[in-house]
Amino acid sequence: MEYKCDIEEILKKYPNATRDTLVPILQDVQNVCGCLSREAVIRIGAYLRLPASSVYGVATFYNQFRFRPTGKYHILVCRGTSCHVKGASNLLLLLCAKLGIREDGVPTKDGLFSLEAVPCIGACGLGPVMSVNGKLYAGIDSEEKLNAVLKECRSLRDLENGVVR
Amino acid sequence: MFEIIVNNRNIEAEPGETILSALTRAGIEVPTLCHMKKLTPTGACRICVVEVEGMTGLVPSCSTPVEAGMRIFTSSPRVSEARKLLIELLLADHPDDCLYCVRSGSCKLQKLAQDYGVRERIFPPRRRENTLDVASPAIVFDQSKCILCGKCVRTCNEIQKVSAIEFTGRGGNMRVAPAFRDSLNISSCICCGQCILACPTGALHEKSSLNEVAAALSDPAVFPVIQYAPAVTVSLAEEFGMKTGADLSSVLNAALRRLGFRRVFDSAFSADLTVMEEAAELVSRLRSGTALPMFTSCSPAWVKFVEEFYPEFLPNLSSCKSPQSMLGALIKSRFAELEKLDPRRIFSVSAMPCTAKKFEAERPEAGRDGMADIDAVLTTRELMRLIRMGGIDFEHLEPEAADPPFGERSTAGKLFAASGGVMEATLRTVHRLLTGKELKSLKIDQVRGPDGFRELKFRIGGMELGVAVVNGVGNVRTLLEQLKSGRRDLHFVEVMACPGGCVAGGGQPISVMENDRIRARVNSLYASDQSESLRTAHDNRAVQLLYRDFLQKPNSAIAMRLLHTGYGKRDVPL
C-alpha cells in the first residue's frame, strides 16, 4: 500500500492531548503512514510529553502496531478456529514457503508481499480466508487457488509499472 | 491504629497501610522481589503472598491493604508451597550458571531458591532468545537473567526520571529494553547504574575491566598506577567485616601497593584541585554575570543527562573536568614528566563508586594525542574482587600514605563523596577568594543532609549567593524547568546523579540500598572533616606546589588545556 505521511498534520487533530490519547494517535499514525517509524514514535512521545521508551512499550504491547512498512501487498491469513479446521495452517505454511517470508510482517526482498496471521477476519463460513490489502479471498484451500491470488497481485504490479508481457 | 492477628499473635497496624508494611514494622520477614520502598506497589512478582482467613486465594502482601481484625498467616504450608512454586517457575527460563554469575552471593533469586529448598529444576528449561547487550561502556544487560520484576524500569522512570528502559512486547516476548529495543549504548541511558543496584539478579551489572587491570598488573613493561575516589574508602569496610563506614584510605594504600600498583593516588587530591578551578571559574562568572547558575560537572551521569535532556543548559555546566579526569590528565602529563616515563607505558586505573565514570573515561576529550587519560575504571565492587583475588587481608596491613605528588588531600576534597560536599568544599574556597578570609565556620550545615533537594542563601562578604544542592537527577527537573521559565536568583548548583550522592553510587556494593549504611559512610566523612586540621582545598600543600611549579594559577592556559573541557548536545531518543 502507498502512504502519504505527515505526522504533524495528524497531531493537529489532537490539540491538548494527554497520555490517554496515546493509542488513538498511534492507530491514526499507522493508518496514515502504514507503520510506526522511529521518528513517529519519538515525535508522538514529545507531543504527549512521554518518553520514547514508554510509547514504544505501549505500542509493542498491542499486536496491531507495526514498526516496519508492509509490502506493497499486505496479506492477512485468518487463523480463527473455523479457518483452522478448514486448513488455514497449510495455507500459511504454503504462503511462507512460496514467498520466502514469515508471518511477521517483514516484506519480501522485492517489497511486494508481506504476511501476517490474524486471529479472525470474521468470515468464518468461507474459510480458509485470506485478505490482500483489505480485499477478501475466500476458500483458498488449494495451491492453484493461492497461485491465482498471487498472480493477480503480480500482474497488477506489472500493469501499474507499465510492463507489457 | 487497630490490631491484626499474624501467625496467631496480635500486632498493630495503621489504617491505609499495606499488609507488608505492618508485617515489616513488626519484624516479620516476608520475601519480596519487585517491592520498592516509597513507590506504589505493582504486585508483579507475587513472592510476598500471604494467607488471609476468609479470602479464597493467597494475596500479595505488598499491595493488599490491612483491615481491622485480619487473620494472616505468613508462612503456612500453603504459603511456603506457593512461594516455592513461584521460584521454580521463575527459574524455568533462568540459566543455571550461578557459579559463574557476577551476582552469586548477592542475588535475591538465588537466596530465595536456597531459603525455600529448591534442589532441582522441575520445569524443563525454556530459554529466551539470547540478548546480551554489551555495547554500553558502563552497563551490561543480560536478558537471560531478567525476571521482569520491573525494579530497573521503575528506578529509571520514577526515581531518576530518565526513562531509558521500559517493558517492551507482551507475554512470553516481554523484555525490558530501551525504545526500539536498541542497545543501551545509543539510548538515553545516562550510565548512572542505579538499575544495577535495583536488580535482584545478575541481569544488570557493570562492564568489568578487571581482566585488563589484572593483565596490566602482571606486565613488566607496564607502569600501573591507581587513583581511588573518596566514596570508595568509606564503603569497603563492611564488605571486609569491619565497622560500617570506617575510612580505610590508609590501609587501602597499602593494599593497592601489594596488588602491584607502582603509585597510589587519592582522587580527593584532585577534588581539591577541582575546588580551586571551580571556585575560580565561579568567581569569574559572578563578576561577568554570565552562564549563571553554574552547575557542577563532577558527576558524568549528570553531564550526560544535560547533554541529552537539557542541552540549553550546557553553557551553565562548569568547564572543569571531574576529579577522576583531572588526575588522569595530570598522571600522563606532569607525573610522567617528573618520573621521566613515557606516558604510553603508564596504565592508569581509577577505582570509583560509579558506573558512569567508565563512560566518562571513554569520552573522546578525556585524553590527548590518541591516548586515553584513564585506561580502566573499576567500580567499588570490582575493586573488592581485585582485593580478594589478591588474597589481601585488611586486618594485617599497616596504614600507609598515598603517593606524592598527588597524595595529600584536605577534608574538603574528601567531602566530594557526599551530596552537598562539592558545594561545601567550593564555598569554603570561594569565600577565601572573594574576601581574603576564611569562613567563620567551615562547616556549612544547611548543605548537609539526605534530602534530594536543598537550597539556601549564602552570604559571602557583601554578596548573597543563591545555592542549591540536588542529588538524584530525578530531583533536578523541577529546578531546570523553573530556570527555563525565568528564575534568576541562583548562582551555583551542585548536582549528583545518584540519589544520596556518590556514597550511594551505581558502582557501590549491592547492599547500598540500605539507608543506614549510606548514613554511616556520610557520617564517617563528616567526622574526618570535624577532626582533621586540613579542611580547605586552598591550604592543601600538594595543590599549592602543583600550581607553583606547573599549573601557575587556577584557570591558567595550561590548566584550561589539561583540567577543563567542553560538552555537546547528544541526539538520542528521549
Interface residues (C-beta under 8 A of the other chain):
Chain A: R38 V41 I42 G45 A46 P51 A52 S53 S54 V55 Y56 G57 T60 F61 Y62 F67
Chain B: N157 S163 A164 I165 E166 F167 T168 G169 R170 P178 A179 F180 S187 S188 P573 L574
